[in-house]
Amino acid sequence: MSLTESAEAERLIGLECFFTPQDGIGGRLRAEPEDFVVEELSIFPKEDVDGLNTAALVRARYWETNRLVREFARRLRISRKRVMFAGTKDKRAVTTQLFVLGARVDEVRAVNIPDVDFIRLYPTNAQIGMGDLLGNSFDILLKDMEVDIHTAMETCNSGKAQLDELGGFPNFFGVQRFGAVRPITHLIGKHMTRKEPEKAVMSYLSHHSPFEHQETMEARKRLAETGDIPEALHNFPDDLIFEKAIMNHLVVHPDDYIGALGQLPPNLLMMFIHAYQSYLFNRMISERMRRGIPLNRPVEGDLVLKMDKNGLPDHDTWVKADSRNLPRLTELTAKGKAFVSATLYGMDSEFAGGEQGEIEAMIIEQEGVDSRDFILSEYEKLGSHGTRREILAPYKDFEISGADDAIRFRFRLAKGCYATTLLREFMKSPELTKY
């Protein structure tokens, strides 16, 4: 089957092609936050009546997770490290997710943040970290399509039939990993791995986009032209709190770009590194698809992930496919009990064998990156060992229906899989901001 190539904006983040061949229906996600509803499939920690922490199931409207973490920390007067969560959620949505907060239940209950509600609170002594969830459930409205509702439904049903036969969709990292408005997180991560902290800082501060607010775009553009940090500190809007923190540090310590990056939350810094790894991974899947190598079954040399106790891919345990075990691994992948993988490249990464290994080595060589680049000793406790990730994302309970002049998508995905990556197979938009 011939592949449909992506538009330039997606190719720049490694999303180079689509699996479904038909024309897209266009449209816009998140015309309103209520159009994109996400409910985390949480792993709830054990209740302890004497617990010093609070497990909080939180519903938020138009709150990006990192900014909500900062607000919880400020209101509760605790360190950001004591605001724990399992998954990062996008701002333009209504999200429900679990937090564990380092404060008593009565203290948490007294917190009043606009557009944030506590659905459930209980005491615990447990902690949670990134990845401590099963997945997410989505209820999404797609509006402003480029075709009529009848054509849109026909196209979506046809595309769904093809994905059903595949058993899922290409497990690309989605637009949100890189930034829909400013797709630069992977570039910052690249500069960090290449020991270029000044370039990383200036990319974060001065890369401008026509999709930003005019004031913000002009301030970034001015900084790109002048490099004048004190002037930029005055010009940047007050709501750019992370940018302001970096610039305040540079005003006092003009050449300390590593320290300036250190003003950002550790999970945000780690997100830059992960975004660069995600870009490399996206390119690897794109190349596998371009070569016609199947996503839903292994070929010799593939590293196949085992299934963990929750029925999810075990990213730390794999088996190499060879002529002896290939029939059994093919059977297990068909049943959803094993998963073909590609590398998330890091300091301890292992390439696959066969043609997949050739793809992985080729992309890494083209990028000019080395596994030792991910040893980031200059940043406290920062670095990435690397792992493997499944190349096909299965879905559950996938339903498509018409809703006036919109299309409603409902489905469940395992953790780490992107709803926008599934929906791009139907939309095929050339503009990242439409996602």
Stockholm file with secondary structure:
# STOCKHOLM 1.0

chainA/1-435         MSLTESAEAERLIGLECFFTPQDGIGGRLRAEPEDFVVEELSIFPKEDVDGLNTAALVRARYWETNRLVREFARRLRISRKRVMFAGTKDKRAVTTQLFVLGARVDEVRAVNIPDVDFIRLYPTNAQIGMGDLLGNSFDILLKDMEVDIHTAMETCNSGKAQLDELGGFPNFFGVQRFGAVRPITHLIGKHMTRKEPEKAVMSYLSHHSPFEHQETMEARKRLAETGDIPEALHNFPDDLIFEKAIMNHLVVHPDDYIGALGQLPPNLLMMFIHAYQSYLFNRMISERMRRGIPLNRPVEGDLVLKMDKNGLPDHDTWVKADSRNLPRLTELTAKGKAFVSATLYGMDSEFAGGEQGEIEAMIIEQEGVDSRDFILSEYEKLGSHGTRREILAPYKDFEISGADDAIRFRFRLAKGCYATTLLREFMKSPELTKY
#=GR chainA/1-435 SS CCCEECCHHHHTTTCCEESSCSCCCEEEECSSGGGEEEEEEECCCCCCTTCSEEEEEEEEESCCHHHHHHHHHHHHTCCGGGEEESCCCCSSSEEEEEEEESSCHHHHHTCCCTTEEEEEEEEESCCCCTTCEEEEEEEEEEEEESSCHHHHHHHHHHHHHHHHHHTSEECCCCGGGTCSSSCCHHHHHHHHHTTCHHHHHHHHHHCCCTTSCHHHHHHHHHHHHHCCHHHHHHHSCTTCHHHHHHHHHHHHSTTCHHHHHTTSCHHHHHHHHHHHHHHHHHHHHHHHHHTTCCSSSCCTTCEEEEECTTSSEEEEEEEECCTTTHHHHHHHHHTTSSEEEEEECCTTCCCCSHHHHHHHHHHHHHHTCCGGGGBCTTSTTCBCCCEEEESEECEEEEEEEEETTEEEEEEEEETTCCHHHHHHHHHCCSCGGGC
#=GC SS_cons         CCCEECCHHHHTTTCCEESSCSCCCEEEECSSGGGEEEEEEECCCCCCTTCSEEEEEEEEESCCHHHHHHHHHHHHTCCGGGEEESCCCCSSSEEEEEEEESSCHHHHHTCCCTTEEEEEEEEESCCCCTTCEEEEEEEEEEEEESSCHHHHHHHHHHHHHHHHHHTSEECCCCGGGTCSSSCCHHHHHHHHHTTCHHHHHHHHHHCCCTTSCHHHHHHHHHHHHHCCHHHHHHHSCTTCHHHHHHHHHHHHSTTCHHHHHTTSCHHHHHHHHHHHHHHHHHHHHHHHHHTTCCSSSCCTTCEEEEECTTSSEEEEEEEECCTTTHHHHHHHHHTTSSEEEEEECCTTCCCCSHHHHHHHHHHHHHHTCCGGGGBCTTSTTCBCCCEEEESEECEEEEEEEEETTEEEEEEEEETTCCHHHHHHHHHCCSCGGGC
//
